[in-house]
Amino acid sequence: MVAGGVDEKSLISFIMENSCGVLLRELQNIWAEIGESKPDQDKILLEIENECLQLYQRKVDEANCSKARLYQLVAAKEAELAALMASLGEQTPYSQAEKRLSSLKEKLASITPLLEDLKVRKEERIKQFVDVQLKIEKITAEITENGRNSNVACEEQDLSMRKLNEYQTQLHTLQKEKSDRLQKVLDYTNEVHSLCGVLGLEFRKIVAEVHPSLRETSSEEYTNISTKTLNGLFQAVVKLKEERKIRTYKLRETLKSLLELWKLMDSSENEKHHFGKVTCILDSPFGEITEPGLLSLDIIKQIETEVERLTELKASRMKDLVLKRRLELEEVCRRAHIEPDMSTAPEKTTALIDSGLVDPTELVANIEAQIMKAREESVGRKEIIDRINRWLFACEEENWLEEYSQDENRYSAGKGAHLNLKRAEKARVIVNKISAIVDNLILKTFAWEDQKNMPFLYDGVRLISILEEYRLTRKQKEAAKRQYRDRKKLYGPLEKESVYGSKPSSRRSSSLNSEMIGYHMDVNGFMTPRKLTVGCATPKLLSPPSYSSRRNRYFRDIRRLSSTHLNFVNLPREDTSSSFASISGSEPESSSLG
């Protein structure tokens, strides 16, 4: 049909073009004979074109008016059809036929039989609505416990399948709710039973307040599924959960106090075992405690009684606890070489506790805070402490090397001689680095002090002062060592003469012995004479296990050096050589820094 229309239009267009073309050529021939000018010809052609357009426009307007009248007629029929379709909410076969029809007249002819069919469908749909609504009313009355309404009004304005499906969905929902409500009652009842078990309450008494049938164990008795019953059970659950929350909070706070007392009193595992099951609630979130009887008033009372007992016991043992924490603080400070806070010294804390001016618990908390602070400070001092250990170890090796060098039998083939030779080689390498170690340690200490804006104290003495004093003492020691070597060169021939030549005079022998007398730092920090005998037996070499004892005495000697300056200038010339030996003997030892 479409192809036929296209061919017909093409034929008409072809005929018109041929007719117009013949007339146009004839007109052009006439103009040629007349001698009409080109502008005049164009003007005449434009007038012809305008007249044709006006004619076409009139025909189009007339056709539009005819179509509008036909549309109005079809619309009137469709309005009646649409009213029924809107009421039923269905798509009729007309909508498919409308797509296939090409003219308004054909559409108008197809509407009339559809109207009668829709009227019949409307009557059938009304019956379906009434049936579904009656069932809904019946189930609703059963759930709400209200009277049933027998008069059901059907709204004819909306009889669509969508609306009917909504009613059917509502009916299915109510039917499902009816079957689910019994399960809900059982679930609520089980939850109430569980909560009552945790709280140590009587289950039957709680549910009987909601509905008498709930206390019966037979499932046949759970027939009341009304909203009132469900709400009552829900409120009972909420109330029990709130009570569980309150008791949990109370028990948690009591347990925290109990744990603190256990920690303070150093309670044994035997004492803690009795409450082991209860302490687990500290790790359980709120609302997840389901252990039967765990939140009963009896359990809470037992915990409170234990807290009261330990509180009374704590008062008599707090002095020991304070002293114990103080010893712990002193140990931490000793390892970090920090001076402990004297505000909590044992004699002060004992006096405060005896006077009753301070709560012992506050003293313990204060000392624990000082312990935490000391541990934090030790972390910040670790790098410098490690460098101090390295320096002290190097000093220890230097002391050993000097004692080893004074042994005239060190090259003998005795037992362990080769081990001492190897150790001496390693010790010389380490000793050569002492100056660099001290310089780097001073730089690091200055940097630390600039960063912290405070002096770096080592057992209460500023480390920079100790290092500067050590550096000065080392320079004096090296000067004394050089003088000792010079004098050894001077008296070397005399020693050989005493061994291979004539017997030395008593004056020279006495002078030589006097030259070998050194000075040794005594416990009071003063120089005392010490005699070094030429050719004496091999001194006992320091073995690694002796490092710790020498290291423990090191900083005591360093602090003596810092308070008592060695004045080598004022020493007699003949005693200078022996003074090096005395300094070697009193060289600071390595100390364990913990």
C-alpha positions as CSV (number, residue, x, y, z in Angstrom):
1,M,0.0,0.0,0.0
2,V,2.8,2.4,0.9
3,A,4.7,1.5,-2.3
4,G,1.5,2.1,-4.3
5,G,1.1,5.5,-2.7
6,V,4.7,6.4,-3.4
7,D,4.3,5.4,-7.1
8,E,1.1,7.4,-7.4
9,K,2.7,10.5,-6.0
10,S,5.7,10.1,-8.2
11,L,3.4,9.8,-11.3
12,I,1.4,12.9,-10.4
13,S,4.7,14.8,-9.8
14,F,6.0,13.6,-13.1
15,I,2.9,14.7,-15.0
16,M,2.9,18.1,-13.3
17,E,6.6,18.6,-14.0
18,N,6.1,17.7,-17.7
19,S,3.0,20.0,-18.0
20,C,4.7,22.9,-16.2
21,G,7.9,22.3,-18.3
22,V,5.9,22.5,-21.6
23,L,4.1,25.7,-20.6
24,L,7.4,27.2,-19.3
25,R,9.2,26.5,-22.6
26,E,6.2,27.9,-24.6
27,L,6.3,31.0,-22.4
28,Q,10.0,31.4,-23.0
29,N,9.6,31.1,-26.7
30,I,6.9,33.8,-26.6
31,W,9.3,36.1,-24.6
32,A,12.0,35.4,-27.1
33,E,9.7,36.5,-30.0
34,I,8.6,39.6,-28.0
35,G,12.1,40.4,-26.9
36,E,11.2,40.5,-23.2
37,S,14.2,41.4,-21.0
38,K,15.8,39.1,-18.5
39,P,14.7,41.0,-15.4
40,D,11.1,41.1,-16.6
41,Q,11.2,37.4,-17.3
42,D,12.4,36.7,-13.7
43,K,9.7,39.0,-12.2
44,I,7.0,37.2,-14.1
45,L,8.3,33.8,-13.1
46,L,8.4,34.9,-9.4
47,E,4.7,36.0,-9.6
48,I,3.8,32.7,-11.1
49,E,5.5,30.8,-8.2
50,N,3.8,33.0,-5.6
51,E,0.4,32.3,-7.1
52,C,1.1,28.5,-7.1
53,L,2.1,28.7,-3.4
54,Q,-1.1,30.5,-2.4
55,L,-3.2,28.0,-4.2
56,Y,-1.4,25.1,-2.4
57,Q,-1.8,26.8,1.0
58,R,-5.6,27.2,0.6
59,K,-5.9,23.5,-0.2
60,V,-3.8,22.5,2.8
61,D,-5.9,24.7,5.1
62,E,-9.1,23.1,3.8
63,A,-7.7,19.6,4.4
64,N,-6.6,20.5,8.0
65,C,-10.2,21.6,8.8
66,S,-11.6,18.4,7.5
67,K,-9.1,16.4,9.6
68,A,-9.8,18.4,12.7
69,R,-13.5,17.7,12.5
70,L,-12.8,14.0,12.0
71,Y,-10.4,14.0,15.0
72,Q,-13.1,15.5,17.2
73,L,-15.6,12.8,16.2
74,V,-13.0,10.0,16.9
75,A,-12.0,11.7,20.2
76,A,-15.6,11.7,21.4
77,K,-15.8,7.9,20.8
78,E,-12.4,7.4,22.3
79,A,-13.3,9.4,25.4
80,E,-16.1,6.9,26.2
81,L,-13.7,4.0,25.6
82,A,-11.0,5.7,27.7
83,A,-13.3,6.0,30.7
84,L,-13.9,2.3,30.7
85,M,-10.3,1.5,30.1
86,A,-9.2,3.9,32.9
87,S,-11.7,2.3,35.3
88,L,-10.5,-1.2,34.4
89,G,-6.8,-0.2,33.9
90,E,-6.4,-2.6,31.0
91,Q,-5.1,-2.4,27.5
92,T,-7.8,-3.4,25.0
93,P,-7.2,-4.9,21.5
94,Y,-8.1,-1.4,20.2
95,S,-4.6,-0.1,21.1
96,Q,-3.1,-2.7,18.8
97,A,-5.6,-2.1,16.0
98,E,-5.0,1.6,16.3
99,K,-1.4,1.0,15.3
100,R,-2.4,-0.9,12.2
101,L,-5.1,1.5,11.0
102,S,-4.0,4.3,8.6
103,S,-7.1,6.5,8.5
104,L,-9.3,8.2,11.1
105,K,-12.4,6.8,9.5
106,E,-11.1,3.2,10.0
107,K,-10.3,4.0,13.7
108,L,-13.8,5.4,14.2
109,A,-15.3,2.2,12.9
110,S,-13.2,-0.1,15.2
111,I,-14.1,1.7,18.5
112,T,-17.9,0.8,18.8
113,P,-17.6,-3.0,19.4
114,L,-14.9,-2.5,22.0
115,L,-17.1,-0.3,24.2
116,E,-19.7,-3.1,24.7
117,D,-16.9,-5.6,25.6
118,L,-15.4,-3.3,28.3
119,K,-18.8,-2.8,30.0
120,V,-19.1,-6.6,30.5
121,R,-15.5,-6.7,31.9
122,K,-16.4,-4.0,34.4
123,E,-19.2,-6.0,36.0
124,E,-16.9,-9.0,36.4
125,R,-14.1,-6.9,38.0
126,I,-16.4,-5.5,40.6
127,K,-17.2,-9.0,41.8
128,Q,-13.5,-9.8,42.2
129,F,-12.9,-6.7,44.2
130,V,-15.7,-7.4,46.6
131,D,-14.4,-11.0,47.2
132,V,-10.8,-9.9,48.0
133,Q,-11.9,-7.0,50.3
134,L,-14.1,-9.3,52.3
135,K,-11.2,-11.6,53.0
136,I,-8.9,-8.7,54.0
137,E,-11.5,-7.4,56.4
138,K,-11.8,-10.8,58.0
139,I,-8.1,-11.3,58.7
140,T,-7.6,-7.6,59.8
141,A,-10.4,-8.0,62.4
142,E,-8.7,-11.2,63.6
143,I,-5.3,-9.5,64.1
144,T,-6.6,-6.2,65.6
145,E,-9.3,-7.9,67.7
146,N,-11.8,-5.3,66.4
147,G,-15.4,-6.1,65.1
148,R,-15.8,-7.2,61.5
149,N,-17.4,-4.9,59.0
150,S,-19.8,-6.8,56.7
151,N,-20.5,-3.8,54.4
152,V,-17.7,-3.5,51.9
153,A,-17.7,-0.5,49.5
154,C,-16.2,-1.0,46.1
155,E,-14.7,2.0,44.4
156,E,-15.8,1.8,40.8
157,Q,-13.5,4.6,39.8
158,D,-10.4,2.3,40.0
159,L,-11.1,-1.3,39.0
160,S,-7.8,-1.8,37.4
161,M,-5.8,-5.0,37.7
162,R,-3.1,-3.0,39.4
163,K,-5.5,-2.0,42.2
164,L,-6.8,-5.6,42.3
165,N,-3.2,-6.8,42.6
166,E,-2.6,-4.4,45.4
167,Y,-5.6,-5.8,47.3
168,Q,-4.4,-9.4,46.6
169,T,-0.9,-8.4,47.8
170,Q,-2.4,-6.9,50.9
171,L,-4.4,-10.1,51.4
172,H,-1.2,-12.3,51.0
173,T,0.7,-10.0,53.4
174,L,-2.0,-10.4,56.0
175,Q,-2.1,-14.1,55.5
176,K,1.7,-14.3,55.9
177,E,1.5,-12.0,58.9
178,K,-1.1,-14.2,60.5
179,S,1.2,-17.2,60.1
180,D,4.2,-15.3,61.2
181,R,2.7,-13.7,64.3
182,L,2.8,-17.0,66.2
183,Q,6.5,-17.4,65.4
184,K,7.0,-13.8,66.6
185,V,5.3,-14.6,69.9
186,L,7.6,-17.6,70.3
187,D,10.7,-15.6,69.4
188,Y,9.9,-12.8,71.8
189,T,9.1,-15.4,74.5
190,N,12.4,-17.2,73.9
191,E,14.3,-13.8,74.1
192,V,12.5,-13.0,77.4
193,H,13.4,-16.4,78.7
194,S,17.1,-15.9,77.8
195,L,17.2,-12.4,79.3
196,C,15.6,-13.7,82.5
197,G,18.2,-16.4,82.7
198,V,21.1,-13.9,82.4
199,L,19.5,-11.5,84.9
200,G,18.4,-14.3,87.3
201,L,14.7,-13.3,87.1
202,E,11.5,-15.5,87.1
203,F,10.4,-16.1,83.5
204,R,6.8,-17.1,84.2
205,K,6.1,-14.0,86.3
206,I,7.4,-11.7,83.5
207,V,5.4,-13.2,80.6
208,A,2.2,-13.6,82.7
209,E,2.1,-9.8,83.0
210,V,1.8,-9.6,79.2
211,H,-0.8,-12.3,78.6
212,P,-1.7,-15.3,80.8
213,S,-1.5,-17.8,78.0
214,L,2.2,-17.1,77.5
215,R,3.3,-18.9,80.6
216,E,2.0,-22.2,79.3
217,T,4.6,-24.4,77.6
218,S,2.2,-26.0,75.1
219,S,2.3,-24.4,71.6
220,E,-1.5,-24.7,71.3
221,E,-1.9,-22.1,74.0
222,Y,0.0,-19.5,72.0
223,T,-3.2,-18.6,70.0
224,N,-3.3,-14.9,70.9
225,I,-1.4,-13.2,68.2
226,S,-2.9,-9.7,68.6
227,T,-0.9,-6.5,68.2
228,K,-1.4,-5.9,71.9
229,T,0.3,-9.1,72.9
230,L,3.2,-8.5,70.5
231,N,3.7,-5.0,71.8
232,G,3.6,-6.2,75.4
233,L,6.3,-8.8,74.7
234,F,8.4,-6.2,72.8
235,Q,8.2,-3.8,75.8
236,A,9.1,-6.6,78.1
237,V,12.2,-7.4,76.0
238,V,13.2,-3.7,75.9
239,K,12.8,-3.4,79.7
240,L,14.9,-6.5,80.3
241,K,17.6,-5.3,77.9
242,E,17.7,-2.0,79.6
243,E,18.1,-3.8,83.0
244,R,20.9,-5.9,81.4
245,K,22.6,-2.7,80.2
246,I,22.4,-1.1,83.7
247,R,23.7,-4.2,85.4
248,T,26.4,-4.7,82.9
249,Y,27.7,-1.2,83.4
250,K,27.5,-1.6,87.2
251,L,29.3,-4.9,87.0
252,R,32.0,-3.5,84.6
253,E,32.7,-0.6,86.9
254,T,32.9,-2.9,89.9
255,L,35.2,-5.3,88.0
256,K,37.5,-2.5,87.0
257,S,37.9,-1.6,90.7
258,L,38.5,-5.3,91.4
259,L,41.2,-5.6,88.7
260,E,42.9,-2.5,90.0
261,L,42.9,-3.9,93.5
262,W,44.2,-7.2,92.2
263,K,47.0,-5.3,90.5
264,L,47.8,-3.2,93.5
265,M,47.6,-6.1,95.9
266,D,49.4,-8.6,93.6
267,S,46.6,-11.1,94.2
268,S,47.4,-14.7,93.5
269,E,45.8,-16.7,90.6
270,N,43.9,-18.7,93.3
271,E,42.0,-15.6,94.4
272,K,41.3,-14.5,90.8
273,H,40.1,-17.9,89.7
274,H,36.9,-17.7,91.6
275,F,35.9,-14.6,89.5
276,G,37.4,-15.8,86.2
277,K,34.0,-16.3,84.5
278,V,32.8,-12.9,85.5
279,T,35.9,-11.0,84.3
280,C,35.2,-12.1,80.8
281,I,32.5,-9.5,80.4
282,L,35.1,-6.8,80.2
283,D,36.1,-8.1,76.8
284,S,32.4,-8.6,75.7
285,P,30.5,-5.8,74.0
286,F,27.4,-4.4,75.6
287,G,24.4,-6.6,74.7
288,E,26.4,-9.8,73.9
289,I,26.4,-11.3,77.4
290,T,24.2,-14.4,77.3
291,E,25.8,-16.5,80.1
292,P,23.0,-17.6,82.5
293,G,23.1,-16.0,85.9
294,L,26.1,-13.8,85.0
295,L,24.3,-10.6,85.7
296,S,22.2,-11.8,88.6
297,L,22.1,-9.6,91.7
298,D,23.9,-12.4,93.7
299,I,26.9,-12.2,91.4
300,I,27.0,-8.5,91.5
301,K,26.8,-8.6,95.3
302,Q,29.7,-11.1,95.5
303,I,31.9,-8.8,93.4
304,E,31.0,-5.8,95.5
305,T,31.8,-7.7,98.7
306,E,35.2,-8.8,97.3
307,V,36.0,-5.2,96.3
308,E,35.1,-4.0,99.8
309,R,37.2,-6.7,101.4
310,L,40.3,-5.8,99.2
311,T,39.7,-2.1,99.8
312,E,40.0,-2.7,103.6
313,L,43.0,-4.9,103.0
314,K,44.6,-2.4,100.8
315,A,44.7,0.2,103.5
316,S,47.0,-2.0,105.6
317,R,49.3,-2.9,102.7
318,M,49.6,0.4,100.8
319,K,52.8,1.3,102.4
320,D,54.5,-1.9,101.1
321,L,52.9,-1.2,97.7
322,V,54.3,2.4,97.6
323,L,57.8,1.2,98.5
324,K,57.6,-1.6,95.9
325,R,56.7,0.9,93.2
326,R,59.4,3.2,94.4
327,L,62.0,0.4,94.0
328,E,60.7,-0.2,90.5
329,L,61.1,3.5,89.7
330,E,64.7,3.5,91.1
331,E,65.5,0.4,89.0
332,V,64.2,2.0,85.8
333,C,66.2,5.2,86.6
334,R,69.3,3.2,87.5
335,R,69.3,1.4,84.2
336,A,68.7,4.7,82.3
337,H,71.2,6.6,84.5
338,I,68.5,9.1,85.5
339,E,68.1,10.7,88.9
340,P,64.7,9.5,90.3
341,D,62.3,12.1,91.6
342,M,63.0,12.8,95.2
343,S,59.5,13.9,95.9
344,T,58.6,10.2,96.2
345,A,61.7,9.1,98.1
346,P,61.0,6.2,100.5
347,E,61.5,8.3,103.7
348,K,59.1,11.0,102.4
349,T,56.4,8.6,101.3
350,T,56.6,6.6,104.5
351,A,56.2,9.8,106.5
352,L,53.2,11.0,104.4
353,I,51.4,7.7,104.7
354,D,52.0,7.5,108.5
355,S,50.7,11.1,108.9
356,G,47.6,10.4,106.8
357,L,48.0,13.6,104.8
358,V,48.1,11.8,101.4
359,D,46.0,8.9,100.0
360,P,48.4,6.0,99.4
361,T,46.6,5.3,96.1
362,E,47.5,8.7,94.9
363,L,51.1,8.1,95.8
364,V,51.1,4.8,93.9
365,A,49.5,6.5,90.8
366,N,52.1,9.3,91.1
367,I,55.0,6.9,91.3
368,E,53.6,4.9,88.3
369,A,53.4,8.1,86.3
370,Q,57.0,8.8,87.2
371,I,57.9,5.2,86.0
372,M,56.2,5.9,82.7
373,K,58.0,9.2,82.4
374,A,61.4,7.6,83.2
375,R,60.8,4.9,80.6
376,E,59.9,7.5,78.0
377,E,63.0,9.5,78.8
378,S,65.2,6.3,78.5
379,V,63.9,5.8,75.0
380,G,64.9,9.3,74.0
381,R,68.4,8.8,75.6
382,K,69.0,5.4,74.0
383,E,71.2,6.7,71.1
384,I,73.5,8.6,73.4
385,I,73.6,5.8,76.0
386,D,74.6,3.4,73.3
387,R,77.5,5.7,72.4
388,I,78.5,6.0,76.0
389,N,78.6,2.2,76.2
390,R,80.9,2.1,73.2
391,W,83.1,4.7,74.8
392,L,83.3,2.9,78.1
393,F,84.1,-0.4,76.4
394,A,87.0,1.4,74.5
395,C,88.3,2.7,77.8
396,E,88.1,-0.7,79.3
397,E,90.1,-2.1,76.4
398,E,92.6,0.7,76.9
399,N,93.1,-0.2,80.6
400,W,93.5,-3.9,79.7
401,L,96.0,-3.0,77.0
402,E,98.1,-0.9,79.3
403,E,98.2,-3.6,82.0
404,Y,99.1,-6.1,79.3
405,S,101.9,-3.8,77.9
406,Q,103.5,-3.7,81.4
407,D,103.8,-7.5,81.5
408,E,107.3,-8.4,80.5
409,N,106.3,-12.0,80.0
410,R,103.6,-11.3,77.5
411,Y,105.6,-12.7,74.6
412,S,106.4,-16.0,76.4
413,A,105.0,-19.2,75.2
414,G,102.7,-19.6,78.2
415,K,99.1,-20.9,78.1
416,G,96.8,-18.4,76.4
417,A,99.5,-16.0,75.3
418,H,98.4,-16.1,71.7
419,L,94.9,-15.3,72.7
420,N,96.1,-12.2,74.6
421,L,98.2,-11.2,71.6
422,K,95.1,-11.3,69.4
423,R,93.1,-9.4,71.9
424,A,95.8,-6.8,72.2
425,E,95.7,-6.2,68.4
426,K,91.9,-5.6,68.5
427,A,92.3,-3.4,71.6
428,R,94.8,-1.2,69.8
429,V,92.4,-0.6,67.0
430,I,89.6,0.3,69.4
431,V,91.8,2.5,71.5
432,N,92.9,4.5,68.5
433,K,89.2,5.4,68.0
434,I,88.6,6.8,71.5
435,S,89.2,10.4,70.6
436,A,86.8,10.2,67.7
437,I,84.2,8.4,69.8
438,V,84.4,11.1,72.5
439,D,84.2,13.9,70.0
440,N,81.2,12.4,68.3
441,L,79.6,11.7,71.7
442,I,80.0,15.4,72.6
443,L,78.5,16.5,69.3
444,K,75.5,14.2,69.8
445,T,75.1,15.3,73.3
446,F,75.1,19.0,72.3
447,A,72.5,18.2,69.6
448,W,70.3,16.4,72.1
449,E,70.5,19.3,74.6
450,D,69.7,21.8,71.8
451,Q,66.7,19.7,70.8
452,K,65.4,19.1,74.3
453,N,66.5,22.5,75.7
454,M,67.9,20.8,78.8
455,P,71.3,19.3,79.8
456,F,71.9,15.6,79.4
457,L,72.5,14.3,82.9
458,Y,74.2,11.0,83.6
459,D,73.5,9.9,87.2
460,G,72.9,13.5,88.1
461,V,76.1,14.9,86.4
462,R,76.1,16.7,83.1
463,L,77.6,14.4,80.5
464,I,79.4,17.2,78.7
465,S,81.3,18.1,81.9
466,I,82.3,14.4,82.3
467,L,83.5,14.2,78.7
468,E,85.4,17.5,78.8
469,E,87.1,16.4,82.0
470,Y,87.9,13.1,80.5
471,R,89.3,14.6,77.4
472,L,91.5,17.0,79.4
473,T,92.6,14.1,81.7
474,R,93.5,12.0,78.6
475,K,95.6,14.8,77.2
476,Q,97.5,15.0,80.5
477,K,97.9,11.3,80.5
478,E,99.3,11.3,77.0
479,A,101.8,14.0,78.0
480,A,102.8,11.9,81.1
481,K,103.2,8.9,78.8
482,R,105.6,10.8,76.5
483,Q,107.6,11.9,79.5
484,Y,107.7,8.3,80.7
485,R,109.0,7.1,77.4
486,D,111.7,9.9,77.4
487,R,112.9,8.9,80.9
488,K,112.8,5.2,79.9
489,K,115.2,6.0,77.1
490,L,117.4,7.9,79.6
491,Y,117.5,5.1,82.2
492,G,117.6,2.3,79.7
493,P,121.5,1.9,79.8
494,L,121.5,2.0,83.5
495,E,119.0,-1.0,83.6
496,K,121.2,-3.0,81.2
497,E,124.3,-2.2,83.3
498,S,122.5,-3.4,86.4
499,V,121.7,-6.7,84.6
500,Y,125.0,-7.3,82.7
501,G,127.5,-4.9,84.4
502,S,128.7,-4.0,87.8
503,K,126.3,-3.7,90.7
504,P,124.7,-0.3,90.9
505,S,125.4,1.9,93.9
506,S,122.8,2.1,96.6
507,R,122.1,5.7,95.7
508,R,121.4,4.9,92.0
509,S,119.3,1.9,92.9
510,S,117.3,4.0,95.3
511,S,116.9,6.7,92.7
512,L,115.7,4.1,90.1
513,N,113.2,2.7,92.5
514,S,112.0,6.2,93.3
515,E,111.5,6.8,89.6
516,M,109.3,3.8,89.3
517,I,106.9,4.9,92.1
518,G,103.6,6.1,90.6
519,Y,100.5,7.7,91.9
520,H,97.2,5.9,92.3
521,M,93.8,7.4,92.9
522,D,92.5,6.2,96.2
523,V,88.8,5.9,97.2
524,N,88.8,9.5,98.4
525,G,90.0,10.9,95.1
526,F,93.6,11.7,96.2
527,M,96.8,10.5,94.5
528,T,98.6,7.8,96.6
529,P,102.0,6.2,95.7
530,R,102.2,2.8,94.0
531,K,105.4,1.0,93.3
532,L,106.0,-0.8,90.0
533,T,108.7,-3.3,90.2
534,V,110.8,-3.9,87.1
535,G,110.5,-7.5,85.9
536,C,107.6,-8.3,88.2
537,A,105.4,-11.3,87.6
538,T,102.8,-11.1,84.8
539,P,99.7,-9.3,86.2
540,K,96.4,-11.1,86.0
541,L,94.8,-10.3,82.6
542,L,91.3,-9.1,82.5
543,S,89.0,-11.7,81.1
544,P,85.6,-10.8,79.6
545,P,83.6,-11.8,82.7
546,S,85.4,-9.1,84.7
547,Y,84.2,-6.3,82.4
548,S,80.9,-5.8,84.2
549,S,82.6,-5.3,87.6
550,R,85.0,-2.8,86.2
551,R,82.2,-1.2,84.2
552,N,80.2,-0.7,87.4
553,R,83.0,1.3,88.9
554,Y,83.7,3.4,85.8
555,F,81.6,6.4,86.3
556,R,82.4,6.7,90.0
557,D,86.0,7.2,88.9
558,I,85.0,9.6,86.1
559,R,83.1,11.7,88.6
560,R,86.1,11.7,90.9
561,L,88.2,12.9,88.0
562,S,85.7,15.6,87.3
563,S,85.8,16.8,90.9
564,T,89.5,16.3,91.6
565,H,91.8,17.6,88.8
566,L,95.1,15.9,88.3
567,N,97.8,18.5,88.5
568,F,100.8,16.9,86.6
569,V,102.7,20.2,86.6
570,N,103.2,20.2,90.3
571,L,104.4,16.6,90.5
572,P,108.1,16.1,91.0
573,R,110.1,15.5,87.8
574,E,111.4,12.2,88.9
575,D,107.8,11.0,89.6
576,T,106.4,11.9,86.2
577,S,107.1,8.5,84.7
578,S,105.3,6.7,87.5
579,S,102.3,9.0,87.3
580,F,101.4,7.5,83.9
581,A,101.2,4.1,85.5
582,S,99.0,5.4,88.3
583,I,96.6,7.0,85.8
584,S,96.5,3.8,83.8
585,G,95.6,2.0,87.0
586,S,92.8,4.5,87.8
587,E,91.5,4.8,84.2
588,P,87.7,4.9,84.3
589,E,86.1,1.5,83.9
590,S,83.2,0.5,81.7
591,S,79.8,0.4,83.4
592,S,76.7,-1.5,82.6
593,L,74.1,0.9,81.4
594,G,71.2,-1.4,81.5
